[in-house]
Amino acid sequence: MNFDIITIFPEFFRGPLDHGILRRARESGLLRVQVHDLRAFARDRHRTVDDRPFGGGEGMVLKPEPLFECVESLAIAARQERLSGHSAASVVLLSAQGQRCRQSVAAELSQLQQIVLICGRYEGVDERVAEHLADREISVGDYILSGGELAAAILVDVVARLLPGVLGNEASARQESFTAGRTDAAAPDPRLPASTCGSGGLLDYPHYTRPAEFRGISVPDVLVSGDHEQIRRWRRRAALEKTLRNRPDLLAVNELSDEDRDLIARIAGKNI
């Protein structure tokens, strides 16, 4: 997987990409990240990449010329070819106006070979970049960042985790929160039913490890009982309970079984 990041602050990425999983993925050749200084494509002696918006208003807007020239210098397939699906590449504009980045979006991007990330700044980017250069706009959340650099680092991490070989245990990515259809691949006993064990697009169930008791707080007895069916039911109920408490919106967009609905009714009744 190749990432090309376009930014006016290339030095920003010296930290986030040099640690943990991303560092190992780069060293092993599974991930390549190149950072491009947008100012290198400015044509005036002041290396100007922004200007005031037409129609007035506060702040500055990134100009289209340097962004178009920078993307075109990367020898990426033409936009029409990318949009038609005949190219394994994509140009992404990080923008507060973009599609919210969900795990399903990350999974889609992980199937590509090259992703160009345009980091917005100031009041935004000339709309011609969004309409005629980028394939899509992506937002990492319903809040405003100072620029797209943090968002780009997040997107690289989110996508890289889904690439084959990047995680030490590929099953880890399938059992995380928001991963639809995930299974409890971490269960050590193959007799533990795979279906309906995981979150299935909900928040993850709680995890515990040794010691079994810490400062008077014990691990739930069911997890050390050896009863795999009871463990499955406990994990499913815990995932539903946490989702109901922290992200009830996810319950409305995920397919729930009759067992799930019964568990939710019990949870809701307990909390009344």
SELO-97362 format. One record per residue: x, y, z negated of N, C-alpha, C in turn. Coordinates in Angstrom, 2 decimals. Each point is the difference from the previous one (the first is absolute). Example, Ala and Ser with C-alpha at 12.3 -4.5 7.8 and 13.67 -1.06 7.14 Angstrom:
% residues 2
n.x:n.y:n.z:ca.x:ca.y:ca.z:c.x:c.y:c.z
13.19:-5.69:-7.80:-0.89:1.19:0.00:0.90:1.20:0.00 .
-0.35:1.05:0.72:0.82:1.19:-0.06:-0.77:1.09:-0.73 .
This chain:
% residues 272
n.x:n.y:n.z:ca.x:ca.y:ca.z:c.x:c.y:c.z
0.85:-1.19:0.00:-0.85:1.19:0.00:0.89:1.24:0.00 .
-0.30:0.94:0.89:0.75:1.25:0.09:-0.89:1.18:-0.38 .
0.48:0.80:-0.95:-0.67:1.24:-0.38:0.87:1.18:0.43 .
-0.62:0.99:0.63:0.64:1.28:0.30:-0.78:1.07:-0.73 .
0.67:0.73:-0.88:-0.65:1.02:-0.81:0.45:1.38:0.46 .
-0.95:0.86:0.32:0.28:1.36:0.46:-0.34:0.96:-1.12 .
0.98:0.82:-0.41:-0.17:0.85:-1.18:0.91:1.22:0.08 .
-0.32:1.03:-0.75:0.91:1.14:-0.12:0.89:-0.15:-1.24 .
-0.21:-1.08:-0.75:0.81:-0.27:-1.18:0.57:-1.43:0.07 .
0.92:-0.26:0.93:0.52:-1.37:0.15:0.70:-0.53:-1.24 .
0.57:0.89:-0.80:0.71:-0.45:-1.19:-0.95:-0.60:-1.05 .
-1.28:0.30:0.12:-0.98:-0.53:-0.96:0.05:-1.52:-0.06 .
0.26:-0.65:1.13:-0.13:-1.45:0.09:1.25:-0.75:-0.45 .
1.00:0.71:-0.47:1.20:-0.68:-0.47:-0.26:-0.79:-1.28 .
-1.02:0.38:-0.74:-0.31:-0.70:-1.24:-1.01:-1.12:0.14 .
-1.22:0.29:0.47:-1.06:-1.01:0.01:0.30:-1.26:0.79 .
0.86:0.10:1.02:0.27:-1.15:0.85:1.20:-0.82:-0.44 .
0.66:0.42:-1.07:1.28:-0.61:-0.38:-0.10:-0.89:-1.23 .
-1.21:-0.43:-0.34:-0.16:-0.80:-1.20:-0.96:-1.16:0.24 .
0.18:-1.06:-0.79:-0.94:-1.10:-0.05:-0.25:-0.70:1.32 .
-1.29:-0.27:0.23:-0.41:-0.78:1.16:0.39:0.67:1.31 .
-0.17:1.33:0.09:0.33:0.70:1.24:1.50:-0.08:0.30 .
0.81:0.14:-1.00:1.45:-0.11:0.21:0.36:-1.40:0.50 .
-0.52:-1.03:-0.65:0.31:-1.37:0.41:-0.51:-0.29:1.41 .
-1.19:0.52:0.32:-0.56:-0.23:1.34:0.87:0.67:1.06 .
0.52:1.17:-0.29:0.87:0.69:0.95:1.34:-0.72:0.14 .
0.55:-0.43:-1.11:1.29:-0.69:0.05:-0.08:-1.33:0.73 .
-1.15:-0.66:-0.09:-0.16:-1.29:0.67:-0.41:0.13:1.46 .
-0.29:1.23:0.44:-0.37:0.22:1.39:-1.47:-0.18:0.29 .
-0.81:-0.25:-1.03:-1.44:-0.15:0.20:-0.69:1.33:0.22 .
0.64:1.07:-0.46:-0.58:1.34:0.08:1.08:0.99:0.41 .
-0.34:0.82:0.99:0.92:1.07:0.40:-0.73:1.32:-0.13 .
0.61:0.95:-0.69:-0.60:1.31:-0.19:0.97:1.07:0.45 .
-0.42:0.82:0.94:0.82:1.13:0.46:-0.78:1.29:-0.29 .
0.71:0.96:-0.56:-0.60:1.28:-0.35:0.50:1.07:0.96 .
-0.92:0.77:0.57:0.34:0.99:1.02:-0.33:1.40:-0.51 .
0.97:0.88:0.09:-0.17:1.39:-0.43:-0.75:0.77:1.08 .
-1.22:0.44:-0.31:-0.80:0.71:0.99:0.69:1.27:0.48 .
0.78:0.64:-0.84:0.65:1.26:0.38:1.03:-0.20:1.11 .
0.45:-1.22:0.19:0.95:-0.27:1.09:-0.66:0.17:1.36 .
-1.33:0.07:0.02:-0.73:0.14:1.27:-0.58:1.39:0.17 .
0.36:0.91:-0.88:-0.40:1.41:0.16:0.93:0.65:1.02 .
-0.50:0.95:0.78:0.77:0.56:1.12:0.55:1.39:-0.27 .
-0.32:0.61:-1.14:0.52:1.32:-0.28:1.15:-0.10:-1.02 .
0.77:1.08:-0.14:1.19:-0.04:-0.85:-0.35:-0.13:-1.48 .
-1.25:0.31:-0.35:-0.42:-0.13:-1.40:-0.59:-1.39:-0.29 .
-0.06:-0.85:1.00:-0.53:-1.36:-0.13:-1.43:0.04:-0.57 .
-0.82:0.82:0.61:-1.36:0.22:-0.48:-0.92:-1.14:0.42 .
-0.70:-0.57:-0.94:-0.92:-1.10:0.31:-1.44:0.33:-0.39 .
-0.24:1.21:-0.53:-1.34:0.36:-0.43:-0.34:1.42:0.43 .
-1.28:0.34:-0.04:-0.44:1.35:0.38:-1.36:0.24:-0.66 .
-0.45:1.26:0.06:-1.28:0.36:-0.60:-1.15:-0.55:0.85 .
-1.11:-0.33:-0.65:-1.14:-0.57:0.74:-0.74:1.06:0.81 .
-0.44:-0.38:1.19:-0.89:0.86:0.76:-1.30:0.20:-0.78 .
-0.55:1.20:0.09:-1.25:0.29:-0.68:0.20:0.49:-1.42 .
1.27:0.05:-0.44:0.29:0.48:-1.34:-0.12:-1.08:-1.05 .
0.30:0.36:-1.20:-0.05:-0.95:-1.09:1.33:-0.10:-0.71 .
-0.01:-0.64:-1.15:1.20:-0.13:-0.81:0.90:-1.12:0.51 .
1.28:0.12:-0.32:0.94:-1.08:0.26:0.48:-0.09:1.43 .
0.82:-1.02:0.23:0.61:-0.24:1.30:-0.41:-1.38:0.50 .
0.14:-0.19:1.32:-0.40:-1.25:0.65:1.19:-0.52:0.80 .
0.26:-1.30:-0.08:1.08:-0.59:0.80:-0.34:0.10:1.48 .
0.98:0.45:0.79:-0.18:0.22:1.42:-0.03:-1.33:0.76 .
-0.69:-0.03:1.14:-0.06:-1.26:0.76:1.27:-0.36:0.75 .
0.72:1.04:0.53:1.13:-0.31:0.89:1.05:-0.92:-0.62 .
0.55:0.32:-1.17:1.03:-0.88:-0.55:-0.50:-1.40:-0.34 .
-1.26:-0.10:-0.41:-0.54:-1.31:-0.33:-0.16:-0.86:1.25 .
-0.52:0.56:1.07:-0.12:-0.75:1.25:1.37:-0.44:0.49 .
0.97:0.92:-0.02:1.33:-0.33:0.52:0.69:-1.06:-0.86 .
-0.20:0.06:-1.30:0.60:-0.98:-0.89:-0.57:-1.39:0.27 .
-1.31:-0.12:0.07:-0.63:-1.29:0.26:0.42:-0.54:1.37 .
0.03:0.86:0.99:0.37:-0.44:1.35:1.45:-0.44:0.07 .
0.86:0.52:-0.87:1.41:-0.41:-0.01:0.19:-1.41:-0.53 .
-1.02:-0.56:-0.64:0.11:-1.32:-0.59:-0.29:-1.12:1.00 .
-0.28:0.36:1.23:-0.26:-0.98:1.07:-1.14:-0.95:-0.37 .
-1.00:0.53:-0.66:-1.16:-0.79:-0.36:-0.97:-0.04:1.17 .
-0.83:-1.03:0.06:-0.97:-0.12:1.08:-0.94:1.20:0.02 .
-0.54:0.30:1.17:-0.91:1.13:0.14:-1.25:-0.21:-0.85 .
-0.62:1.10:-0.40:-1.16:-0.07:-0.90:-1.12:-0.84:0.59 .
-0.28:0.16:1.29:-1.08:-0.77:0.62:0.27:-1.49:-0.11 .
1.25:-0.39:0.19:0.37:-1.41:-0.11:-0.15:-0.49:-1.44 .
0.38:0.86:-0.95:-0.12:-0.38:-1.41:-1.46:-0.18:-0.38 .
-0.85:0.93:0.42:-1.41:-0.05:-0.36:-0.72:-1.17:0.67 .
0.48:-0.43:1.13:-0.63:-1.11:0.72:0.36:-1.36:-0.60 .
0.96:0.01:-0.94:0.40:-1.25:-0.62:1.07:-0.74:0.76 .
0.55:0.63:1.04:1.03:-0.66:0.82:1.42:0.29:-0.52 .
0.08:0.62:-1.14:1.30:0.30:-0.60:-0.05:-0.33:-1.48 .
1.09:-0.57:-0.51:0.08:-0.34:-1.43:0.62:1.17:-0.76 .
-0.44:1.21:0.33:0.53:1.20:-0.64:-1.15:0.94:-0.33 .
0.24:0.90:-0.95:-1.03:0.96:-0.37:0.66:1.25:-0.55 .
-0.65:1.15:0.26:0.44:1.28:-0.57:-1.05:0.43:-1.01 .
0.41:0.19:-1.24:-0.90:0.30:-1.10:0.30:1.39:-0.55 .
-1.03:0.83:-0.10:0.12:1.30:-0.64:-0.50:-0.13:-1.43 .
0.88:0.27:-0.97:-0.42:0.00:-1.40:-0.74:1.29:-0.26 .
-1.27:-0.11:-0.39:-0.86:1.17:-0.09:-1.09:-0.20:-1.03 .
-0.33:1.05:-0.74:-1.11:-0.07:-0.95:-1.33:-0.20:0.70 .
-0.05:0.30:1.31:-1.23:-0.18:0.77:-0.11:-1.38:0.61 .
0.98:-0.86:-0.29:0.05:-1.29:0.66:-0.85:-1.08:-0.63 .
-0.01:-1.14:0.67:-0.64:-1.21:-0.51:0.71:-0.42:-1.28 .
-0.78:-0.38:-1.01:0.62:-0.40:-1.25:0.78:-1.30:0.19 .
1.21:-0.04:-0.51:0.83:-1.19:0.12:-0.51:-1.07:-0.96 .
-0.49:-1.08:0.56:-0.45:-1.14:-0.78:0.90:-1.20:0.33 .
-0.15:-1.06:-0.77:0.83:-1.18:0.25:-0.25:-0.56:1.39 .
-1.24:0.11:0.49:-0.30:-0.50:1.34:0.73:0.81:1.07 .
0.16:1.31:-0.23:0.75:0.84:0.94:1.47:-0.40:0.00 .
0.55:-0.24:-1.20:1.39:-0.43:-0.11:0.21:-1.33:0.73 .
-0.95:-0.92:-0.16:0.11:-1.29:0.67:0.01:0.15:1.52 .
-0.83:0.91:0.49:-0.03:0.26:1.44:1.32:0.58:0.49 .
0.55:0.95:-0.75:1.27:0.60:0.39:1.15:-0.98:-0.07 .
-0.08:-0.96:-0.91:1.10:-0.97:-0.16:0.16:-0.91:1.21 .
-1.00:-0.02:0.88:0.09:-0.82:1.21:0.77:0.69:1.13 .
0.34:1.28:-0.20:0.71:0.76:1.03:1.50:-0.21:-0.10 .
0.71:0.47:1.01:1.45:-0.09:0.01:0.65:1.35:-0.29 .
-0.68:1.09:0.35:0.55:1.33:-0.21:-1.09:0.94:-0.46 .
0.28:0.75:-1.05:-0.94:1.00:-0.51:0.75:1.31:-0.18 .
-0.53:1.06:0.60:0.54:1.34:-0.16:-0.89:0.75:-0.98 .
0.61:0.54:-1.05:-0.74:0.74:-1.01:0.34:1.48:0.09 .
-1.02:0.83:0.20:0.18:1.45:0.05:-0.41:0.58:-1.34 .
0.95:0.64:-0.68:-0.27:0.57:-1.32:-0.48:1.44:0.17 .
-1.25:0.26:-0.33:-0.52:1.35:0.06:0.56:0.86:-1.13 .
-0.12:1.31:0.16:0.46:0.96:-1.02:-0.85:1.25:0.09 .
0.20:0.89:-0.96:-0.66:1.31:-0.03:-1.52:-0.18:0.04 .
-0.68:0.79:0.86:-1.47:-0.11:0.10:-0.44:-1.14:0.91 .
0.96:-0.64:0.64:-0.35:-1.11:0.87:0.81:0.00:1.28 .
-0.50:-0.71:0.98:0.68:-0.20:1.28:-0.94:0.46:1.12 .
0.57:0.60:1.04:-0.79:0.40:1.16:-0.89:-1.17:0.44 .
-1.29:0.28:0.18:-0.98:-1.06:0.27:0.30:-0.76:1.28 .
0.76:0.60:0.91:0.34:-0.71:1.23:0.89:-1.21:-0.28 .
0.70:0.02:-1.12:0.79:-1.17:-0.40:-0.93:-1.14:-0.38 .
-1.04:0.31:-0.77:-0.95:-1.02:-0.41:-0.79:-0.55:1.19 .
-0.35:0.88:0.94:-0.89:-0.41:1.09:0.73:-0.60:1.20 .
1.26:0.36:0.19:0.67:-0.41:1.24:1.36:-0.67:-0.20 .
0.47:-0.10:-1.24:1.30:-0.63:-0.24:-0.15:-1.19:-0.95 .
-0.63:0.20:-1.14:-0.19:-1.07:-0.97:-1.12:-0.94:0.44 .
0.10:-1.25:-0.41:-1.05:-0.98:0.27:-1.05:0.03:-1.09 .
0.42:0.38:-1.19:-0.91:0.01:-1.14:0.54:0.92:-1.08 .
-0.90:0.47:-0.86:0.38:0.76:-1.18:-0.31:-0.87:-1.22 .
0.94:-0.02:-0.94:-0.18:-0.81:-1.20:0.25:0.86:-1.23 .
-0.88:-0.14:-0.98:0.14:0.65:-1.30:0.23:-1.07:-1.06 .
0.87:0.28:-0.97:0.25:-0.99:-1.05:-0.92:0.20:-1.20 .
-0.89:0.98:0.06:-0.92:0.19:-1.11:-0.73:1.32:0.08 .
-1.03:0.11:-0.79:-0.83:1.21:0.00:0.59:1.05:-0.93 .
1.16:0.48:0.35:0.69:1.06:-0.74:0.97:0.65:0.97 .
0.57:1.14:-0.39:0.87:0.75:0.90:1.44:-0.10:-0.49 .
0.88:-0.44:0.89:1.44:-0.03:-0.25:0.65:1.23:0.62 .
1.21:0.31:-0.44:0.72:1.13:0.58:0.42:-0.28:1.43 .
0.15:-1.25:0.35:0.38:-0.36:1.35:-0.16:-1.49:0.21 .
0.26:-0.44:1.23:-0.22:-1.39:0.35:1.11:-0.95:-0.37 .
1.09:0.52:-0.60:1.13:-0.86:-0.30:-0.34:-1.08:-1.03 .
-0.65:0.41:-1.09:-0.41:-1.00:-0.99:-0.96:-1.02:0.61 .
-0.92:0.47:0.82:-0.96:-0.89:0.65:0.72:-0.98:0.93 .
1.01:0.48:0.72:0.75:-0.87:0.90:0.73:-1.09:-0.77 .
0.61:0.38:-1.13:0.71:-0.99:-0.82:-0.97:-1.06:-0.51 .
-1.19:0.45:-0.40:-1.03:-0.95:-0.47:-0.39:-0.95:1.12 .
-0.23:0.53:1.20:-0.46:-0.82:1.11:1.07:-1.02:0.39 .
1.26:0.41:0.02:1.08:-0.94:0.32:0.00:-1.15:-1.00 .
-0.14:0.32:-1.29:0.01:-1.03:-1.03:-1.19:-0.93:0.14 .
-1.19:0.58:0.20:-1.23:-0.80:0.10:0.07:-0.97:1.17 .
0.49:0.47:1.15:0.07:-0.84:1.19:1.12:-1.02:-0.11 .
1.16:0.44:-0.50:1.16:-0.89:-0.08:-0.28:-1.24:-0.84 .
-0.78:0.16:-1.05:-0.32:-1.13:-0.88:-0.73:-1.12:0.74 .
-0.65:0.34:1.10:-0.78:-0.99:0.74:0.79:-0.68:1.11 .
1.25:0.42:0.21:0.81:-0.60:1.05:0.54:-1.35:-0.45 .
-0.01:-1.00:0.86:0.51:-1.32:-0.37:1.45:0.07:-0.47 .
0.26:-0.59:-1.15:1.37:-0.07:-0.52:0.40:1.13:-0.92 .
-0.81:1.08:-0.06:0.39:1.14:-0.83:-0.15:-0.31:-1.48 .
-1.12:-0.61:-0.38:-0.19:-0.39:-1.40:0.63:-1.37:-0.23 .
0.53:-0.19:-1.18:0.60:-1.29:-0.30:-1.01:-1.13:0.08 .
-1.23:0.30:-0.40:-1.09:-0.97:0.08:-1.12:0.64:0.79 .
-0.21:-0.46:1.24:-0.98:0.64:0.87:-1.42:-0.12:-0.54 .
-0.24:-0.97:-0.89:-1.33:-0.13:-0.59:-0.32:1.20:-0.88 .
1.02:0.71:-0.46:-0.22:1.15:-0.87:-0.87:1.04:0.68 .
0.22:0.24:1.27:-0.76:1.02:0.72:-1.46:-0.41:0.18 .
-0.26:-1.31:-0.01:-1.37:-0.47:0.23:-0.84:0.04:-1.27 .
0.62:0.17:-1.16:-0.76:-0.07:-1.24:-0.08:1.32:-0.71 .
0.33:1.10:0.68:-0.03:1.31:-0.62:-1.37:0.65:0.13 .
-0.22:1.05:-0.79:-1.25:0.74:0.08:-0.24:0.50:1.42 .
-1.26:0.08:0.38:-0.45:0.54:1.29:0.23:-0.95:1.17 .
0.62:-1.16:-0.23:0.28:-0.91:1.10:-1.19:-0.91:0.20 .
-0.72:0.20:1.09:-1.19:-0.79:0.27:0.37:-1.45:0.26 .
-0.82:-0.90:-0.57:0.19:-1.41:0.27:1.21:-0.59:-0.68 .
0.57:0.70:-0.98:1.18:-0.51:-0.67:-0.33:-1.24:-0.81 .
0.99:-0.81:-0.26:-0.17:-1.20:-0.81:1.02:0.02:-1.10 .
-0.23:-0.82:-1.00:0.89:-0.05:-1.14:1.18:-0.91:0.31 .
0.83:0.44:0.94:1.13:-0.81:0.42:1.04:-0.15:-1.09 .
-0.08:0.85:-1.03:0.99:-0.06:-1.06:-0.29:-1.12:-0.99 .
-1.17:-0.63:0.10:-0.35:-1.04:-0.95:0.98:-1.16:0.13 .
0.62:-0.47:-1.07:1.02:-1.03:0.10:-0.57:-1.38:0.28 .
-1.25:-0.21:-0.28:-0.60:-1.31:0.18:-0.84:-0.04:1.26 .
0.33:-0.90:0.96:-0.73:-0.03:1.27:-1.47:-0.38:-0.17 .
-0.37:-0.52:-1.17:-1.40:-0.36:-0.22:-0.88:1.21:-0.20 .
0.61:1.16:-0.32:-0.78:1.22:-0.20:-0.65:0.40:1.30 .
-1.33:0.11:0.05:-0.69:0.33:1.26:0.51:1.28:0.61 .
0.23:-0.04:1.31:0.51:1.20:0.67:-1.11:0.99:0.27 .
-1.19:-0.50:0.36:-1.08:0.90:0.36:-0.55:0.71:-1.22 .
-0.31:1.26:0.17:-0.61:0.89:-1.00:0.84:0.18:-1.25 .
1.31:-0.38:0.04:0.85:0.21:-1.17:0.53:1.42:-0.03 .
0.29:0.55:1.15:0.64:1.30:0.03:-1.01:1.13:-0.02 .
0.50:1.20:0.23:-0.86:1.18:-0.12:-0.90:0.18:1.21 .
0.41:-0.48:1.17:-0.85:0.12:1.17:-0.37:1.42:0.34 .
0.95:0.93:-0.09:-0.26:1.40:0.30:-0.33:0.83:-1.21 .
-0.07:-0.61:-1.18:-0.26:0.73:-1.23:1.33:0.31:-0.68 .
-0.06:0.62:-1.17:1.21:0.21:-0.76:0.50:-1.33:-0.54 .
1.30:-0.07:-0.26:0.61:-1.23:-0.46:-0.44:-0.32:-1.43 .
0.03:-1.28:-0.34:-0.26:-0.39:-1.38:1.24:0.29:-0.86 .
-0.14:0.07:-1.34:1.15:0.29:-0.86:1.01:-1.15:0.02 .
1.27:0.35:-0.16:1.07:-1.00:-0.05:0.68:0.04:-1.36 .
0.40:-1.16:-0.49:0.72:-0.11:-1.27:1.21:-0.91:0.18 .
1.03:0.22:-0.83:1.16:-0.89:0.00:0.50:-0.16:-1.42 .
1.09:-0.71:-0.20:0.55:-0.24:-1.33:0.52:1.31:-0.61 .
-0.12:0.14:-1.34:-0.48:-0.98:-0.98:-1.52:-0.06:-0.04 .
-0.51:-1.12:-0.48:-1.45:-0.19:-0.07:-0.63:0.94:-1.01 .
0.78:0.46:-0.98:-0.49:0.99:-0.96:1.04:1.10:-0.14 .
-0.44:1.24:0.09:0.88:1.15:-0.10:-0.64:1.05:-0.89 .
0.65:0.30:-1.12:-0.50:0.98:-0.96:-1.45:-0.27:-0.40 .
-0.28:-1.26:-0.18:-1.34:-0.39:-0.43:-1.02:-0.09:1.11 .
0.41:0.26:1.23:-0.91:-0.06:1.14:0.28:-1.28:0.77 .
-1.00:-0.86:0.11:0.19:-1.31:0.61:-0.51:-0.05:1.43 .
0.61:-0.85:0.79:-0.48:-0.29:1.35:-1.35:-0.71:-0.13 .
-0.97:0.28:0.86:-1.28:-0.72:-0.07:0.19:-1.51:-0.02 .
-0.68:-0.65:-0.90:0.18:-1.45:-0.19:-0.21:-0.79:1.28 .
-0.95:0.44:0.82:-0.33:-0.76:1.20:1.20:-0.15:0.93 .
0.91:0.99:0.01:1.13:-0.04:0.93:1.04:-1.03:-0.39 .
-0.03:-0.45:-1.24:0.96:-1.03:-0.43:-0.72:-1.31:-0.30 .
-1.24:-0.09:0.45:-0.82:-1.18:-0.32:0.28:-1.17:0.94 .
0.49:0.30:1.21:0.19:-1.07:0.98:-1.26:-0.35:0.75 .
-1.12:0.63:-0.33:-1.27:-0.25:0.69:-0.08:0.93:1.21 .
0.31:-0.53:1.17:0.16:0.83:1.18:-1.32:0.62:0.48 .
-1.10:-0.70:-0.20:-1.28:0.57:0.40:-0.36:1.17:-0.91 .
0.26:-0.14:-1.29:-0.27:1.10:-0.92:0.92:1.18:0.27 .
1.24:-0.28:0.35:0.94:1.07:0.36:-0.51:0.75:1.21 .
-0.48:-0.74:1.01:-0.54:0.63:1.21:-1.15:0.92:-0.34 .
-0.93:-0.50:-0.83:-1.17:0.80:-0.34:0.40:1.23:-0.83 .
0.94:-0.19:-0.92:0.45:1.14:-0.81:0.64:1.07:0.88 .
0.84:-0.41:0.93:0.66:0.96:0.88:-0.99:0.74:0.88 .
-0.98:-0.72:0.51:-0.99:0.65:0.85:-0.82:1.00:-0.81 .
-0.41:-0.41:-1.20:-0.78:0.91:-0.84:0.84:1.23:-0.35 .
1.28:-0.21:-0.34:0.87:1.12:-0.38:0.20:0.96:1.16 .
0.12:-0.55:1.22:0.15:0.85:1.18:-1.26:0.82:0.24 .
-1.14:-0.64:-0.14:-1.27:0.70:0.18:-0.19:1.07:-1.08 .
0.37:-0.33:-1.23:-0.17:0.95:-1.10:0.88:1.23:0.20 .
1.26:-0.23:0.42:0.90:1.13:0.22:-0.47:0.85:1.17 .
-0.49:-0.67:1.06:-0.50:0.73:1.16:-1.24:0.82:-0.36 .
-0.89:-0.60:-0.77:-1.21:0.71:-0.43:0.35:1.22:-0.84 .
1.06:-0.11:-0.79:0.39:1.11:-0.88:0.76:1.09:0.75 .
0.94:-0.39:0.87:0.89:0.99:0.62:-0.34:0.36:1.44 .
-0.54:-0.95:0.78:-0.30:0.26:1.41:-1.31:-0.66:0.40 .
-1.14:0.44:-0.57:-1.27:-0.64:0.33:-0.36:0.10:1.48 .
0.59:0.97:0.69:-0.28:0.14:1.43:0.41:-1.24:0.79 .
1.00:-0.73:-0.49:0.46:-1.18:0.72:-1.03:-1.13:-0.04 .
-0.83:-0.01:-1.01:-1.02:-1.04:-0.09:-1.03:0.12:1.12 .
-0.21:1.23:0.47:-1.01:0.24:1.03:0.48:-0.40:1.39 .
1.31:-0.14:0.18:0.52:-0.26:1.35:0.64:-1.38:0.11 .
-0.11:-0.82:-1.05:0.53:-1.36:0.05:-1.12:-1.01:-0.15 .
0.16:-1.12:0.67:-1.01:-1.05:-0.05:0.11:-0.72:-1.34 .
-1.10:-0.06:-0.73:-0.01:-0.61:-1.31:-0.82:-1.29:0.03 .
0.48:-1.00:-0.72:-0.72:-1.26:-0.09:-1.09:0.10:-1.07 .
-0.85:-1.01:-0.04:-1.02:-0.04:-1.06:0.66:-0.05:-1.37 .
1.11:-0.73:-0.07:0.73:-0.07:-1.26:0.52:1.39:-0.39 .
0.51:0.75:0.97:0.48:1.35:-0.26:-1.12:0.88:-0.55 .
-1.15:-0.05:0.64:-1.12:0.83:-0.44:-0.44:-0.36:-1.41 .
0.02:-1.29:-0.31:-0.35:-0.44:-1.35:1.01:0.54:-1.01 .
1.29:-0.07:0.35:1.04:0.51:-0.90:-0.13:1.51:-0.20 .
-0.30:0.73:1.09:-0.16:1.45:-0.11:-1.17:0.35:-0.91 .
-1.09:-0.76:0.12:-1.17:0.26:-0.84:0.34:-0.22:-1.47 .
0.78:-1.04:-0.28:0.42:-0.26:-1.38:0.92:1.10:-0.51 .
0.94:0.44:0.87:0.93:1.06:-0.40:-0.76:1.29:-0.29 .
-0.91:0.34:0.91:-0.80:1.23:-0.18:-0.83:-0.08:-1.27 .
-0.58:-1.17:-0.28:-0.81:-0.16:-1.19:0.82:0.14:-1.27 .
1.25:-0.47:0.03:0.88:0.11:-1.16:0.37:1.43:-0.27 .
0.05:0.81:1.07:0.46:1.39:-0.15:-1.12:0.99:-0.29 .
-1.23:-0.49:0.00:-1.14:0.90:-0.27:0.04:0.46:-1.47 .
